[in-house]
Amino acid sequence: STVTDSGYIYIFTPTETKGQVSIIRNLAYSGDLINAINNDIESEYIPNAFSLSQDFTADRDMGTLNNTNRESFTIFGNGKSISRGANAGITVNSGDTLNIDSVAGFSGTSDYAINNSGTLNLTGTNSIDKITDSSNNGTTNVTSG
């Protein structure tokens, strides 16, 4: 389960040991989703996650995931949708990881929603149009949730 508090997202995951959970604290970023994806933020910290509080409509191309100084990036959808309109979707390069959790839908009219040459983990998200892999080396993992 996921809890957000004071600018952090806490992810609780059961471990193999009975009665124990793993707790991961990620910095949450409440500004612009596209800036968070591209790691284009003027701040002392680098966000590891973005939590949608309402449906999001892209006003420009979504860009290339930039995981410099972070292991992965997570979009917590909270049942909200992402629309990119005619704008390009997200590009995930080899060696980078994008996690998308509980996004109600990810739609648009451009060539792709996600061009995945890295690792894409989808949890509780089953309505993403046009996932492509221009390198034929990407890995997509889908988990219902």
N, C-alpha and C positions, 0 to 999 in steps of 0.2 A: 504494500500500500504506500501511498505518497501523502505527505503532509507538508504544507508550506507555512513558514513562520519567519518573520523578521528578515525577509529578503533571501531566505535559504529554502531549498526544497530538500526534505529528508525522505529517503527511499528505504523502506523496511522490507527485507527479503528473508524468508526462512532459510536457515542453514541446514546442513545434513545432521547436525547435532540437535537432538530433541530439546525443545524449549529455548533455543537460541536463535536470534535474528541478526542479520547483517544490517548495519545502518550506514548509509552513505549520505553525506551532507554535500549538496551541490549549491553553488551560488545561482540564484534565480535572477533573471533580468526582466524588467517590466517595460523596457523601452520598445524600440522597433524590432520586430522579428527578423527582418532582412539584415539589419546591422548586426544582430546577434549571430546569425548564421555566418556572416562574412567576417566576424570578429573585428568589426570596425566600430569600436566603442572607445570613447575617451573616458577611461575610468581606471582606477587602480587595480581592478580585478577583471578577470576574464570569465564571463558567464559560461556555465556548463549546461544550462537549461533555459528554456523559455516556456512559460505557462500561459496558454491562451485563456483570457477571461471573457472573450467575445469572439464571434466570427471574424476572421481576418481576410482582408482583400488587399492583394499586392498592388502597389502603385508603380512598380518598376520590376525589372527582371530580378529574380530572387538570388541569383549569383552562385558562387562556388563556396561550399562549406570550407571554412578555414579553421582547422583544429590545431593551429600553432599554440603551444603551451596549454593544451587540454587534450585529454585522451579521446573524448567523444563529445557529441552535442545531442541533447535530448529536447524534443518538442513535446510537451505535455498538452494534449488537446482539450482535456476536460469536456469532451463531447461537442466541442466547437468545430467549425469547418474552416478550411483554407481555400480561398479562390485566388487564382493567379491571373484570371482574365486572359488576355493575349500575351502576357508577360512570360518569359522563360521561367522554368521551375528551378529546382535546386540541383546543382552538380556536386556529386560526392566523388572525390578522387581516390585513387588507390592508396591504401594505408589510413584513410579516414573513416570514421564511423558516425552514422546518423541514426539516432533512435527516435521513433515516432510512436507515441503512446496515446491511445484514446482520441484520435482525431476523427470526427464524424465523417469528413470527406475532404478530398484534396482535388480540386477540379480546375479546368481552364481549357483554353483553345490552342495553346502553343504546342510545340512539338513534343514536350515532355513535362511531367510533373517532377520527376526525379530521374536524373541521368546518373546511375549508380555504377561507378567503377571501383568502389570501396566496399564497405559493409553497411547494409541497411537493415535495421531491426524494427519490425512493425509489430506492435502489441495492441490488440483491441482496435485496430484500424484496418478496415477491409474495403474501403472505397477510395482508392487512389488510382486515377486514370493515368495511363501512359508512363509506366516505369520502364526506362530503357537502360541499356548497358553498352555504350559505344566501344568499350574496350574488350567486352566478353570476358572480363575477369572479376566482375562484381559478385557479391554474395548478398542475397536477400533472405532474411529469416522472418517468418510470419508466425505469430502466436496469437491465438484467440484470447480475449480477455474481457 
